[in-house]
């Protein structure tokens, strides 16, 4: 049984009226596509994707290419599955997925103030005394927080404040920070080296700890 869009052309080929998006816009093709019998679907997909001249194009390109000449029910779905399971593509095509951050590895700690995190917030709108930065110091174990308003976010000032807190609670074994210029500066590095503190930097793609 033929549906309203199906017909046979003068050579007896079953065709289906299925305009592609381009044909709809520029009116260049007649829109009739050869209907592929079920037994030939895999061969057609091979011709449009896996054949050396087809170049193993991606899913949307293969669908677009196939739809220009052929039609069969649920063709997009079939092509998607075919391209995804193409062995050649899996073996030789580079991974197109977006780069993601590595999975979070918890920082081990056994006692309070062993590991602390430092970060800068700001610049905020100026407060009294031109204070526009907030230095945040958090103990990883207890989540105790110390905040310091700063006028300048210099490494010297940050070291001074970490030292102030450390004088109250003891020097931490490890400080975690981002890769901000202050935390990779010589002043900061020297401070950590002198007190035998391990510096840890969060990776570029992991904005939160
Ligand atoms: Zn392929």
Boltz pocket constraint, residues with backbone or C-beta under 6 A from the ligand:
constraints:
  - pocket:
      binder: B
      contacts: [[A, 49], [A, 50], [A, 56], [A, 57], [A, 83], [A, 86], [A, 87], [A, 88], [A, 89], [A, 90]]
      max_distance: 6.0
